[in-house]
Amino acid sequence: MIVNERMKDFLDSFDTGNTAFLEELEKRSLRENVPIIRRDTQRLLKTLMVLAGPMKILEVGTAVGFSTLLMCEAAPEGARITTIENDPSRYEKARENVSAAGREEQIDLLFGDAEEILASLSGEWDMIFLDAAKAQYIRWLPVLKGLLRPGGMLVSDNVLQEGDLTESHFLVQRRDRTIYKRMREFLYAVTHDPSLSTVILPVGDGVALSVKQ
Ligand SMILES: C[S@@+](CC[C@H](N)C(=O)[O-])C[C@H]1O[C@@H](n2cnc3c(N)ncnc32)[C@H](O)[C@@H]1O
């Protein structure tokens, strides 16, 4: 956890919740160990949707569609979301959930590896929510930047890795070293790229919010 438990509880005490459908989907996802965005990240996303009013949204990492549906509910009328997932059973569940929410018209669910799908996309997106394989963020950054319109937002989740990103290399488990190294490279890249304006927020598991200049 990045902020302490007490602060988290304090901040969560102001949470006004979501629709009954999302509340139920969140409970089910947590019960089934599906990793979905946390409460404070949900609040951030909802506020960003109102602030920026994106009409064309791309999500990388659907899981079972929780964040997709949350963004869909908060987006302006007529907004469309395209979302990518490579796990077959999560993709199927996402289809069921999108259908149960009656949002098929607004959401395009794409099944497959994000790297391949991203390379096949074109056009200019108002917002990209990046929430998939963390070690790949740095690899995908050039293509993601190319897909954003000027003024568009890249919202990258889990960039602080439970706060472990600040740990010494030697205290980090061997298997996590590569991912942390690549995440540090990603954070350096998004904060030093002259075409992006970025703030790293200690929200949820860490969110980097980048706006294309
Ligand atoms: C943290 S979960 C997404 C959670 C979701 N955004 C939410 O908050 O409801 C990350 C998802 O990305 C998917 N994923 C990981 N690597 C991927 C890749 N290379 N291509 C497509 N999906 C990928 C995983 O299968 C997983 O379901």
PDBQT file of the ligand as one rigid body, heavy atoms in Angstrom, charges set to zero:
ROOT
HETATM    1  C1  LIG A 301      -5.149  -5.373 -13.793  1.00  0.00    +0.000 C 
HETATM    2  S1  LIG A 301      -6.050  -6.320 -14.948  1.00  0.00    +0.000 S 
HETATM    3  C2  LIG A 301      -7.138  -5.134 -15.666  1.00  0.00    +0.000 C 
HETATM    4  C3  LIG A 301      -8.175  -4.648 -14.711  1.00  0.00    +0.000 C 
HETATM    5  C4  LIG A 301      -9.254  -3.780 -15.336  1.00  0.00    +0.000 C 
HETATM    6  N1  LIG A 301      -8.670  -2.673 -16.058  1.00  0.00    +0.000 N 
HETATM    7  C5  LIG A 301     -10.171  -3.256 -14.250  1.00  0.00    +0.000 C 
HETATM    8  O1  LIG A 301      -9.717  -2.406 -13.462  1.00  0.00    +0.000 OA
HETATM    9  O2  LIG A 301     -11.330  -3.686 -14.182  1.00  0.00    +0.000 OA
HETATM   10  C6  LIG A 301      -4.896  -6.532 -16.255  1.00  0.00    +0.000 C 
HETATM   11  C7  LIG A 301      -5.442  -7.360 -17.405  1.00  0.00    +0.000 C 
HETATM   12  O3  LIG A 301      -4.558  -7.229 -18.512  1.00  0.00    +0.000 OA
HETATM   13  C8  LIG A 301      -4.514  -8.448 -19.203  1.00  0.00    +0.000 C 
HETATM   14  N2  LIG A 301      -3.274  -8.470 -19.968  1.00  0.00    +0.000 N 
HETATM   15  C9  LIG A 301      -2.013  -8.616 -19.493  1.00  0.00    +0.000 A 
HETATM   16  N3  LIG A 301      -1.136  -8.581 -20.506  1.00  0.00    +0.000 NA
HETATM   17  C10 LIG A 301      -1.835  -8.407 -21.651  1.00  0.00    +0.000 A 
HETATM   18  C11 LIG A 301      -1.487  -8.323 -23.015  1.00  0.00    +0.000 A 
HETATM   19  N4  LIG A 301      -0.211  -8.396 -23.404  1.00  0.00    +0.000 N 
HETATM   20  N5  LIG A 301      -2.458  -8.154 -23.906  1.00  0.00    +0.000 NA
HETATM   21  C12 LIG A 301      -3.765  -8.066 -23.531  1.00  0.00    +0.000 A 
HETATM   22  N6  LIG A 301      -4.163  -8.162 -22.242  1.00  0.00    +0.000 NA
HETATM   23  C13 LIG A 301      -3.207  -8.323 -21.314  1.00  0.00    +0.000 A 
HETATM   24  C14 LIG A 301      -4.568  -9.507 -18.098  1.00  0.00    +0.000 C 
HETATM   25  O4  LIG A 301      -5.036 -10.744 -18.581  1.00  0.00    +0.000 OA
HETATM   26  C15 LIG A 301      -5.502  -8.865 -17.086  1.00  0.00    +0.000 C 
HETATM   27  O5  LIG A 301      -6.827  -9.343 -17.189  1.00  0.00    +0.000 OA
ENDROOT
TORSDOF 0
